């Protein structure tokens, strides 16, 4: 069982949406929370609403500053034992549009949603391995199985899913457990561009995540992700239609 109290938890992208709700719930359960975000003002406002939280202005996608950030976090919080990689970037565009600079958009999304997670995990793993019990949580999505409107976002989450499986295998027998949180459409500002108002509440994601984390369910299918996954296993084409509203 993974304990859900008494941890020191780092949450990237913790100033809003899913990250904020997880921070709120875990802080209420007696954990020490560190949240990061790119927007200093939003980060400050989020921290005021939370208990036992430290806010650190940090952009996971920027190589500059990563070493200093990791040194500061591990020095100030030597008991850090849970890392939740939640920060993300999503850009809506049509792959066939000739005027979109698709490569640049894809580069930005892959860097934020995939490559930056590898970089941060790599820097923090030596510290996490020293803990009695530790965990890495990579927040991906149902689109890791079935792509949706956000083409590169979906691809980045598929890459993150594959990486998470490999990381979990490599860390077997170590103190570090590897989880993957896979929400469906969630009603956040982040998902507004694809009709997020139709999605589940981020507080529901936080609740289901915490319950699954405590039970050591390493691949956490929140909301209707479990249903989509079952459809995907039996008929990938039907699942593609389901996710993209083509039934």
Secondary structure per residue as TSV (DSSP state, phi and psi in degrees):
chain	resnum	aa	ss	phi	psi
A	1	X	-	360.0	133.5
A	2	X	-	-89.7	126.2
A	3	X	-	-73.6	146.4
A	4	X	S	-114.3	19.7
A	5	X	S	-142.2	151.6
A	6	X	S	78.9	12.7
A	7	X	-	-93.7	164.2
A	8	X	E	-114.5	116.8
A	9	X	E	-119.0	127.2
A	10	X	E	-100.8	125.1
A	11	X	E	-124.0	111.5
A	12	X	T	-77.7	146.6
A	13	X	T	62.8	41.7
A	14	X	T	-94.5	8.6
A	15	X	T	-90.4	-7.7
A	16	X	S	-158.4	167.7
A	17	X	H	59.3	-139.1
A	18	X	H	-59.9	-45.1
A	19	X	H	-58.9	-43.5
A	20	X	H	-65.0	-43.2
A	21	X	H	-66.9	-36.5
A	22	X	H	-66.3	-42.3
A	23	X	H	-59.6	-43.9
A	24	X	H	-62.3	-48.9
A	25	X	H	-66.1	-44.0
A	26	X	H	-69.3	-33.1
A	27	X	H	-67.0	-36.5
A	28	X	H	-67.8	-23.0
A	29	X	T	-89.5	6.0
A	30	X	T	90.3	28.2
A	31	X	-	-102.1	152.6
A	32	X	E	-89.7	127.9
A	33	X	E	-117.5	137.3
A	34	X	E	-120.1	122.1
A	35	X	E	-112.8	145.3
A	36	X	E	-123.4	159.9
A	37	X	E	-171.9	163.9
A	38	X	S	-85.6	-27.8
A	39	X	-	-95.8	106.9
A	40	X	H	-61.0	-41.8
A	41	X	H	-64.3	-47.0
A	42	X	H	-65.6	-35.7
A	43	X	H	-63.9	-44.2
A	44	X	H	-63.0	-44.5
A	45	X	H	-64.0	-37.6
A	46	X	H	-65.6	-42.4
A	47	X	H	-62.6	-32.9
A	48	X	H	-66.2	-22.3
A	49	X	T	-91.6	-3.9
A	50	X	S	-116.3	156.9
A	51	X	S	-104.3	148.2
A	52	X	S	53.6	47.6
A	53	X	E	-126.7	145.0
A	54	X	E	-118.3	129.2
A	55	X	E	-104.8	130.3
A	56	X	E	-126.5	120.6
A	57	X	E	-72.4	111.7
A	58	X	-	-155.8	131.6
A	59	X	-	-104.0	109.6
A	60	X	T	-62.9	-22.5
A	61	X	T	-80.7	-11.2
A	62	X	-	-95.2	123.1
A	63	X	S	-63.9	-39.4
A	64	X	T	-64.5	128.4
A	65	X	T	98.3	-11.1
A	66	X	H	-64.0	-45.9
A	67	X	H	-59.6	-45.9
A	68	X	H	-64.6	-39.5
A	69	X	H	-62.4	-48.6
A	70	X	H	-63.2	-40.8
A	71	X	H	-62.8	-42.9
A	72	X	H	-65.1	-46.7
A	73	X	H	-64.5	-45.5
A	74	X	H	-73.4	-23.7
A	75	X	H	-80.0	-46.6
A	76	X	H	-73.6	-28.2
A	77	X	T	-130.6	71.2
A	78	X	T	-62.0	-19.3
A	79	X	T	-88.5	5.0
A	80	X	-	-51.0	124.0
A	81	X	-	-138.0	-2.7
A	82	X	E	-134.1	128.3
A	83	X	E	-121.3	122.1
A	84	X	E	-112.7	108.2
A	85	X	E	-85.7	93.9
A	86	X	-	-112.7	-21.1
A	87	X	-	-58.2	139.0
A	88	X	-	-150.3	165.5
A	89	X	-	-138.3	131.3
A	90	X	-	-134.7	129.9
A	91	X	-	-127.1	125.9
A	92	X	-	-93.6	121.6
A	93	X	-	-160.1	161.0
A	94	X	-	-93.2	131.1
A	95	X	T	-61.6	-25.1
A	96	X	T	-93.0	-1.2
A	97	X	-	-74.9	123.9
A	98	X	T	-77.8	-9.4
A	99	X	T	-117.0	32.7
A	100	X	S	-105.8	-11.7
A	101	X	-	53.8	52.4
A	102	X	H	-57.6	-36.4
A	103	X	H	-62.6	-44.8
A	104	X	H	-63.8	-40.4
A	105	X	H	-65.6	-42.9
A	106	X	H	-64.4	-39.8
A	107	X	H	-60.5	-43.0
A	108	X	H	-65.3	-43.4
A	109	X	H	-67.5	-43.9
A	110	X	H	-65.1	-36.5
A	111	X	I	-64.6	-48.3
A	112	X	I	-71.3	-46.0
A	113	X	I	-85.6	-16.5
A	114	X	I	-132.1	-63.0
A	115	X	I	-64.8	-38.4
A	116	X	H	-66.8	-28.7
A	117	X	H	-69.8	-42.1
A	118	X	H	-59.6	-44.1
A	119	X	H	-62.4	-48.3
A	120	X	H	-68.2	-42.3
A	121	X	H	-59.4	-43.7
A	122	X	H	-59.4	-39.5
A	123	X	H	-74.1	-31.2
A	124	X	H	-92.6	-18.5
A	125	X	H	-58.5	-42.0
A	126	X	H	-57.0	-36.3
A	127	X	H	-71.1	-45.4
A	128	X	H	-63.7	-34.9
A	129	X	T	-65.7	-19.3
A	130	X	T	-83.4	-12.5
A	131	X	S	-79.6	155.5
A	132	X	S	-65.0	-41.0
A	133	X	S	-145.0	131.3
A	134	X	E	-144.8	165.5
A	135	X	E	-151.3	145.7
A	136	X	E	-115.2	131.1
A	137	X	E	-120.2	115.7
A	138	X	E	-99.4	122.6
A	139	X	E	-90.1	108.4
A	140	X	-	-107.3	-126.5
A	141	X	-	-173.7	163.7
A	142	X	G	-59.2	-27.5
A	143	X	G	-72.5	-4.3
A	144	X	G	-65.1	-28.6
A	145	X	T	-91.1	-44.8
A	146	X	S	-132.8	113.7
A	147	X	-	-66.2	145.9
A	148	X	-	-113.9	-149.9
A	149	X	S	-64.1	-31.3
A	150	X	-	-89.9	93.8
A	151	X	H	-60.4	-56.1
A	152	X	H	-74.0	-33.3
A	153	X	H	-57.0	-45.9
A	154	X	H	-60.6	-44.3
A	155	X	H	-63.5	-38.6
A	156	X	H	-66.4	-36.1
A	157	X	H	-74.0	-32.7
A	158	X	H	-63.9	-41.7
A	159	X	H	-63.9	-42.0
A	160	X	H	-63.7	-38.4
A	161	X	H	-61.7	-46.8
A	162	X	H	-62.7	-44.8
A	163	X	H	-60.2	-41.5
A	164	X	H	-62.5	-41.2
A	165	X	H	-61.0	-44.5
A	166	X	H	-65.4	-42.9
A	167	X	H	-63.4	-40.1
A	168	X	H	-62.2	-42.1
A	169	X	H	-62.6	-44.2
A	170	X	H	-67.1	-28.5
A	171	X	T	-96.0	5.7
A	172	X	T	-57.9	133.9
A	173	X	T	88.1	-5.7
A	174	X	S	-98.3	172.7
A	175	X	S	-74.2	-6.7
A	176	X	E	-98.8	116.0
A	177	X	E	-93.2	146.2
A	178	X	E	-118.8	120.4
A	179	X	E	-112.9	156.4
A	180	X	E	-132.2	121.8
A	181	X	E	-98.4	122.3
A	182	X	E	-122.4	84.0
A	183	X	-	-77.6	160.7
A	184	X	-	-87.4	-152.7
A	185	X	S	-65.7	130.0
A	186	X	B	-122.7	140.5
A	187	X	-	-78.4	86.8
A	188	X	S	-135.8	166.3
A	189	X	S	-60.2	-34.6
A	190	X	T	-58.3	-39.0
A	191	X	T	-97.8	7.8
A	192	X	G	-57.0	-34.5
A	193	X	G	-67.7	-16.7
A	194	X	G	-120.0	28.3
A	195	X	T	79.3	37.9
A	196	X	G	-58.6	-22.0
A	197	X	G	-61.8	-18.0
A	198	X	G	-86.9	-5.3
A	199	X	S	-86.6	177.6
A	200	X	B	-76.2	165.4
A	201	X	-	-78.6	144.0
A	202	X	H	-61.3	-27.4
A	203	X	H	-64.4	-32.1
A	204	X	H	-67.9	-39.7
A	205	X	H	-60.5	-45.7
A	206	X	H	-61.3	-42.7
A	207	X	H	-64.9	-48.4
A	208	X	H	-67.3	-35.4
A	209	X	H	-61.6	-49.0
A	210	X	H	-61.6	-41.0
A	211	X	H	-63.8	-42.0
A	212	X	H	-71.8	-37.8
A	213	X	H	-59.2	-42.2
A	214	X	H	-65.5	-27.4
A	215	X	T	-94.2	5.1
A	216	X	T	58.7	41.3
A	217	X	-	-87.5	103.9
A	218	X	S	-72.4	-30.6
A	219	X	E	-112.5	108.2
A	220	X	E	-103.1	107.4
A	221	X	E	-94.1	104.3
A	222	X	-	-90.9	147.3
A	223	X	T	58.6	-132.7
A	224	X	T	-87.6	9.7
A	225	X	H	-58.3	-38.8
A	226	X	H	-60.4	-41.0
A	227	X	H	-66.4	-46.2
A	228	X	H	-60.1	-39.8
A	229	X	H	-63.3	-41.6
A	230	X	H	-63.5	-41.6
A	231	X	H	-63.4	-42.0
A	232	X	H	-58.7	-41.8
A	233	X	H	-65.1	-35.0
A	234	X	H	-87.9	-32.8
A	235	X	-	-157.0	93.4
A	236	X	H	-54.2	-36.1
A	237	X	H	-67.9	-39.9
A	238	X	H	-65.9	-38.9
A	239	X	H	-64.3	-38.4
A	240	X	H	-62.1	-42.3
A	241	X	H	-65.7	-39.3
A	242	X	H	-62.8	-49.4
A	243	X	H	-66.4	-32.1
A	244	X	T	-99.7	13.1
A	245	X	T	63.3	39.5
A	246	X	-	-111.2	20.7
A	247	X	-	-85.7	360.0
